[in-house]
Amino acid sequence: VQGISWILIRFMLLTPPLVLMANAALRGRGLETLPFAVAVAVGLTPEMLPVIVTTCLARGASLLARTHGVIVKRLPALHDLGAVDVLCLDKTGTLTEDRPVLDRALGADGRAAPEALHWAAVNSWWTLQLAELPAADPLDDAILDAVGEDEALRHDGVAALPFDPVRRLATAVVRAPGGLGTHTLVVKGAVEAVLERCVLDDAERERLLALAAREADGGLRLLAVATAERPARTRAYTPADERGLTFRGFLTLRDALAPTAATALRDLADSGITVKILTGDHPGTAVRACRELGIGTDGVLAPDRIDVLIPDHIDVLTADRIDTLTDAELAQTARHTAVFARCTPEHKARITAALRAGGHTTGFLGDGVNDLPALRAADVGIAPRAAVDVVRESADVVLADKDLTAIGHAVLAGRHSSGNIATYLRVTLSSNLGNVIAMLAAGLLLPFLPMLPAQVLVQNLCFDAAQLAFAYERPHRALLRRPTVLRPRAFLRFITGFGALNALADLATFLVLALALHGPGGVDDQAVFHSGWFTENLLTQALVMLLLRTGRRRAEGGMPGPVGLSVAALAAVGLLLPLSPLGLLLGMTALPGLYYLLLAVVLGSYAAALGVLRGRWAGQP
């Protein structure tokens, strides 16, 4: 918008001297044409641009805050959300909940082992009951949620050794019903720590470690479970007793998927947004979550490769590989990479910057201090309300909850606002450009001014007031299916093409007015020419608003939308103002009946040409 505005300012500054020089050279007019030249320059300027932009963005931000709990802290960020085509986010807390769930229990042969799950539940329950931990371990909660407390209550608790990050084990000592004289040590913890305490030969231990590694590569977290029978005793148990164990099996756990993540991701993909995962986790963990949610797998279209299905494997880039790439190589590689694993804060910021350098408009969702560099590197920084203070203050958009569904609503609101702004710019600039070209041509062809300066300004005021309706337009559904981006070259081609068509309609009106004024029974009157062109200008501008808008044609209940009502009012002003007392004050008068018949032919031809040209214009809904 800023770039387009500066182009218009240059045209506006060039117009008065051009008009003055052309009139002086061809018509011998002097400074008396200066007010007309200034009025033409003003007519080229979209005076309502700041009002329309601010109104569209403010209405969208207000609606988001009221209905979806999304706070837009920087108004232009709403437009940027509408243009986002890549969303970068972490896995934990967004795609997955910050809690594990049990996947399955495996024995030494890799098959289901209910016994391993039973002993794990015994360990979890009695560790929680006897170790006096400050908070429950989420892994224990996941195991007990899958099994229930009754499984653990078959045994009586004797003692517990809580989890120690050095030992990486937790041990519960229990007694079976009727098992007097015998205690059972139930040990649960990291695979390597448990296996090294089990009675196994080296080959079997290596085989079990390889089995565990295969499961971990699939994105699962593993725990090993082992037991040992000991004579009952009264003295305390110590870590030295965690020896000579019998291996019982593995437990595999995965992150619980966020309940709304799959639907939200599908909606984002349908909206043309590619999701990139930037995480510090193990690649396998991230890939598993992506596969379960459909990110980068068969059946989900890559928006930036819309004609190609992403293969079943998921492209992963780890931090050590990122460090070997130049910025240009990273920008190319990041385009088709779904998961970036083992990332530090610097890696996240570099990836985000590389995506922007590759021509993408990027959003980044983060909540921790380590997300701050990437948040600032993105076009739009998004943070949940629960984020740390410095991240929340730096974000452009704040979510009530860390929910991708809310981001989807924010993107649609951004596209709504951006689409209405783009429609306003296309309509007003193409119409204004055509009018200015026609006025310059008329000023050189006619022996008098084609329109008085006051009439030019009143016409411009009426058109500007009518265009405020674009801020309240409901966008066409097709406009919400893809990122909304103003591409300057395509935009200028649009306004040049439609501006030239509008100028042709104005020049055709000159012929109509010549017939009405100088034809059989005509009246040679400048006021009639001014009135006729004033009416034609407002009617053609009404047609441009009606036919080039991208909003829905009717509001709820079949009533005309805001643009339809505004167009009707603009047309009424164009037809009735020359007949009113205000028209007399502005130097206008009533028009002959023949003019209206000829004008209807011009407007009908103009509307048909608009429809044809609009239908051929690529990318317009």
HELIX and SHEET records of a PDB file:
HELIX    1   1 GLN A    2  LEU A   26  1                                  25    
HELIX    2   2 LEU A   31  THR A   33  5                                   3    
HELIX    3   3 LEU A   34  LEU A   44  1                                  11    
HELIX    4   4 LEU A   49  HIS A   68  1                                  20    
HELIX    5   5 PRO A   76  ALA A   83  1                                   8    
HELIX    6   6 PRO A  114  LEU A  130  1                                  17    
HELIX    7   7 PRO A  138  VAL A  147  1                                  10    
HELIX    8   8 GLU A  149  ALA A  152  1                                   4    
HELIX    9   9 VAL A  191  LEU A  195  1                                   5    
HELIX   10  10 ASP A  202  ASP A  217  1                                  16    
HELIX   11  11 PRO A  239  ASP A  241  5                                   3    
HELIX   12  12 ALA A  261  ASP A  270  1                                  10    
HELIX   13  13 PRO A  283  LEU A  293  1                                  11    
HELIX   14  14 PRO A  303  ARG A  305  5                                   3    
HELIX   15  15 ALA A  319  ILE A  322  1                                   4    
HELIX   16  16 ASP A  327  ALA A  334  1                                   8    
HELIX   17  17 PRO A  345  ALA A  357  1                                  13    
HELIX   18  18 VAL A  369  ASP A  371  5                                   3    
HELIX   19  19 LEU A  372  ALA A  377  1                                   6    
HELIX   20  20 ASP A  389  SER A  394  1                                   6    
HELIX   21  21 LEU A  404  LEU A  445  1                                  42    
HELIX   22  22 PRO A  453  GLN A  467  1                                  15    
HELIX   23  23 LEU A  468  TYR A  472  5                                   5    
HELIX   24  24 ARG A  477  LEU A  480  5                                   4    
HELIX   25  25 PRO A  488  HIS A  518  1                                  31    
HELIX   26  26 GLN A  526  LEU A  548  1                                  23    
HELIX   27  27 GLU A  556  GLY A  558  5                                   3    
HELIX   28  28 PRO A  562  LEU A  576  1                                  15    
HELIX   29  29 LEU A  577  LEU A  579  5                                   3    
HELIX   30  30 PRO A  581  LEU A  585  1                                   5    
HELIX   31  31 GLY A  593  ARG A  616  1                                  24    
SHEET    1   A 8 VAL A  70  VAL A  72  0                                        
SHEET    2   A 8 VAL A 397  LEU A 399 -1                                        
SHEET    3   A 8 VAL A 380  PRO A 384  1                                        
SHEET    4   A 8 THR A 362  LEU A 365  1                                        
SHEET    5   A 8 VAL A  86  LEU A  89  1                                        
SHEET    6   A 8 THR A 274  LEU A 278  1                                        
SHEET    7   A 8 VAL A 339  ALA A 341  1                                        
SHEET    8   A 8 VAL A 316  THR A 318  1                                        
SHEET    1   B 6 THR A  96  LEU A 106  0                                        
SHEET    2   B 6 THR A 246  LEU A 257 -1                                        
SHEET    3   B 6 ARG A 221  PRO A 231 -1                                        
SHEET    4   B 6 THR A 182  GLY A 189 -1                                        
SHEET    5   B 6 LEU A 169  ARG A 175 -1                                        
SHEET    6   B 6 ASP A 156  ASP A 164 -1                                        
END                                                                             
